[in-house]
Amino acid sequence: MPHVLYNGTTSPFGRMTRVVGIELGIPVEERQIDVYTAEFLDTINPLRQIPTLETESGEVLYDSRVICRWFDSVSGRAKLIPAGNQWEVERRWALAIGVMEAGLQRRMEVVRPDGEKSGAQITKLEARIDRAVDRLEHEAPALRDAGVRMDAVATAVALEYTDFRYTRDWRARCPLLEAWLATFGARPSLVQTRPH
Ligand SMILES: N[C@@H](CCC(=O)N[C@@H](CS)C(=O)NCC(=O)O)C(=O)O
């Protein structure tokens, strides 16, 4: 049995693992599920979240960061987290994940019924995303030099999730980041996995 990745069509965390798997040439059978009704998942991932990976030897791995690291460790290809600047890459990866988390939390808030949603919470999450993206604009030169690296993959996924669920307005403020994404986002791994 191949590695099985339980995933969803719009999950940025799941997409990040897919992009890494494709970039590293790891064969994975992807199963799109509705995580909100996927009771079967509880037995392998008590958090009932996607992405969840079941490896061909039956080991179960989550969350997305662990799956990315595992792919990196088994691929035998160039490392997505190079030893030389590990902490810079890790910190920027965490920043991009923070953008995904805030984007997802914002989405959950926005779709709550009127009367239950909190405008203050939405404003706070939007400000967090905006600040983080503005910081990434300052770091666009480092991303340009990165090639295929964990922070670059995560940043591209986070920005496209921001486009998809929140706003494209950041593009007017962040020309370097936009130009970088135009090139990096054309990679087949990103084109094939774009949310729909
Ligand atoms: N820390 C987790 C977060 C995963 C996550 O929040 N996944 C969402 C989908 S994007 C999910 O499974 N939501 C269902 C739920 O939490 O009930 C990771 O990085 O994999």
The ligand as a Gaussian input file, in Angstrom:
#p B3LYP/6-31G(d) Opt

LIG

0 1
 N       -1.803000      22.122000      13.282000
 C       -2.512000      21.405000      12.264000
 C       -3.734000      22.182000      11.830000
 C       -4.575000      21.410000      10.844000
 C       -5.950000      22.004000      10.673000
 O       -6.359000      22.960000      11.354000
 N       -6.683000      21.433000       9.731000
 C       -8.035000      21.838000       9.526000
 C       -8.360000      21.914000       8.049000
 S       -7.501000      23.237000       7.264000
 C       -8.956000      20.813000      10.132000
 O       -8.672000      19.645000      10.102000
 N      -10.068000      21.297000      10.699000
 C      -11.056000      20.457000      11.272000
 C      -11.169000      20.643000      12.746000
 O      -10.223000      21.166000      13.367000
 O      -12.198000      20.230000      13.287000
 C       -1.588000      21.145000      11.078000
 O       -0.667000      21.930000      10.860000
 O       -1.763000      20.129000      10.389000

